[in-house]
Amino acid sequence: MAKTILIVDDKLTVQIFLKELLSEQGFRVVTADNGRDALFVARHEKPDLILLDIMMPLMDGHEFIQVYRQESETPIILLTARLDEDDKVFGLALGADDYITKPFGPRELIARIQAALRRASKPASPPDIVRVGGIALDRSAYRVTVNGREVKPTPSEFRLLDALMSAPGRAFTRADLLDLLQDDPYEGVERTVDVHIRNLRSKIEPDASKPYYIETVFGVGYRFRPEE
C-alpha cells in the first residue's frame, strides 16, 4: 500500500510541485494550506509523513506541531526558507523530525523522506525489564526476582522465562521453546523443555506442585499466566 504524505504549505505552486514529485515516486499525496486545515486533514487521512511549512496564516508550522504532537508521532519534516539556526532548533525541539531549507533539490527531499519513513518503521526496542504479576525479569542485568526475592535461573531457563513472560497468555509449543535453546549443543529433544520448565517452576512458583505462573497447555506446551 502506498505511503500517504501530507503537504502543508500556503503556496499553491509549492503544493503542485511537491504533489507531482511525490506522486511520481509512488506516494499518495494530500494537501492543506495552513496548520488549522492540516490538523483536520491529518486526523482524517492518517498520513505516514508530513511535509510542513513554517510560515503560514491562521496557524503556523510551529503551532501545528505543538498541537499535533499531543495526538501522533507521525514523522514531520519542516520546509523552511528561514536560515536562522534558532528557528530550526525550535522546530526540532517541538517535535519535528528533520528540516530542509528552501530551495531544495528533489533528490535531497526524497532521500530525507525515505530516511524518516525508515526510522519510523523500525520496531521499538523491547524493554530491559519485563514484569508480570510478582515476577520481574531484567534482561540487561540477567536477573530474575519473585516478589522482590532474587532467584537464579540457568541461562536456558532464563531464555525460556523471557519468552513466556514477553507474551503472557500465548501458548508456546515445546518445539517453539526448543528453538530458543538450539545454540546449546546439549539441547535437542523436546522433552528437554519439560525438564527446564520443571526446574524453573521450582524457583518461581509459590507451590511447584500446583503451578500458578507457568501453565501447562495439554497436548501443546506451556504459557505464562496473564495478569488478571
JOMOSUL-V555661 format. One line per field, one symbol per residue. ss: DSSP state (a for helix, b for strand, c for the rest). phi: phi as a letter, one per 20 degrees, with the letter a starting at -180 (. if undefined). burial: # if it has 16 or more other C-alpha atoms within 10 Angstrom, else .. A space follows every 10 residues. Layout:
# JOMOSUL-V555661
ss=???
phi=???
burial=???
This chain:
# JOMOSUL-V555661
ss=cccbbbbbcc caaaaaaaaa aaaacccbbb bbccaaaaaa aaaaacccbb bbbccccccc aaaaaaaacc ccccbbbbbb ccccaaaaaa aaaacccbbb bccccaaaaa aaaaaaaaaa acccccccbb bbccbbbbcc ccbbbbccbb bcccaaaaaa aaaaaacccc cbbaaaaaac ccccccccca aaaaaaaaaa aaaacccaaa cccbbbbccc bbbbcccc
phi=.ffedeecbe efffgfgfff ffffeneecc cbebffffff fffeelfebc ecfeebfmbe fffgggffff dbdggcdfdc efdfffffff ffffpfeabc effcegffff ffffffffff efffffffdd ccmedcddff elcccclnef dcffgfffff fgffffbgne eefffgffgf dffefedadg ffgfffffff ffedefbffc gdfeeedfnc rbbefffe
burial=...####### ....#..##. ##....#### ######.##. ##....#### ######..## ##.##..#.. ...####### .......#.. ##..###### ........#. .##..##..# .......... .#..#####. ...###.... ..#..##### ######.### ####.###.. #.....#..# ..##.##..# #.###..#.. #.####.... #####...
